[in-house]
Structures are given as structure tokens and as C-alpha cells.
Amino acid sequence: MPEKSSIQRIIKRAFDLAAAAVILIVLLPLILLISAAVWIFMGRPIIYTQPRLGYLGKPFTILKFRTMAEIQDEQGRRLPDEQRLTPLGKFLRNTTLDEIPELVNVLRGEMSVVGPRPLLVDYRDLYTEEQARRHLVRPGMAGPVLASGRNALTWEEKFRLDVSYVDRWSLGLDFKILLQSLIMVLKREGVSAEGHATMPRFMGSKNQSGDSVDGE
């Protein structure tokens, strides 16, 4: 983490480990309930996995509860996200419960409780040099984008917030973002960009058109 003391980095990692472990234990009954619901209404797999860019741009596999059905058209092509998102999946997304398995990513050291959200590996070559600086810290479950508007923001606004977090990071800022993120989750605001299941794909700073991000 740039320009920060070793003590602060150690405290942040210790908090990540403690918080992830405690929350997983406390939420175990809910985790089992969600797992059973996904299995009954959508079948297997229960956990959705996808490569994402992590610290220093290195790929890792993110874990989330599955929210979409595997539905294909007559030609065998997978239907758009909007058509595959199930009622249960929509509820899990609106409440952010689909992201509970990411606590395992935190325990593994692939993610932090707070940090820029991990994005698709496909975006690696689309970043500007400034935007790529978002990878100088571990990606997080909660972050400046979630705290400030989530998918109601444009890609440019998201990247500015992420880079600002990298430059301004402190333990105090992390706790402020956690509180703001909790409020956003409880209010269920900014879950989807208008007209999309989640957010239109990032096509590079000079081309912001595109289909929904293929993601759970």
C-alpha cells in the first residue's frame, strides 16, 4: 500500500482477518439458508466464480452466490444478464447478500474488507495509466464507489474515486467508507445502472457504450 506505514498495513490486514472470520461464523446459518435456496431454485453450482483483477493487477478467482440461471437461446447462446437474473438472484443482489462468499477471498488475502471493487480481467488493457493505479491496493468488498453511489455512477466517476482512495487511504477513511457502504446497502440504492442488470461494460475511457457486464 503506497506511502503508508507498516503498522497501518498490519492493522488493516489484522482487521480483515478478524472481521472476515467473525462475520463468516455469525452468518453461518444465513449462508446455509442461502445455499439451500440457490440449490432449490437455480440448481448447482451454488457458488459463482469469475477471474478478477487483484492487487498489482494479478488475477484471482472471486467467489459469490450464484444469481443467474443458465438459459440459452435456440442457437445455444447464453441470454443477456437481464433475462437470466432470477427473482432470488435479484433479491440477493439488492441486499448484497450474494457477496458474502467474498469473505473467503478476504481470508485468502486476495481481497480486503475495504478497497476498490475488483473488476473483470478483460479490462486490464483498457485502463489509462492513471486508472490502473487503482490496483496499488487490494480490492475490497466495500469501497469508495459503493459508499458514493455504486452503479448509479459512470465509469469515469468510479475510477476517480478509486484512485483518490489509493492516494488518501487511512484506517479512518476505511471505517468511514464501511459506515457509508452499510447505509447504501440498507437503502438498496445504486444496485443497477439504468437499463442494465448491473453496469454496462467498460469499453475504455473513449468508448463508454456496451452491453451489461457479464457477471453475477
Secondary structure, 3 states (H helix, E strand, C coil): CCCCCHHHHHHHHHHHHHHHHHHHHHCHHHHHHHHHHHHHHHCCCCEEEEEEECHHHCEEEEEEECCECCCECCCCCECCHHHHECHHHHHHHHCCHHHCCHHHHHHHCCCEEECCCCCEHHHHHHCCCCHHHHHHCCCEEECHHHHHCHHHCCHHHHHHHHHHHHHHCCHHHHHHHHHHHHHHHHHCCCCCCCCCCCCECCCCCCCCCCCECCCC
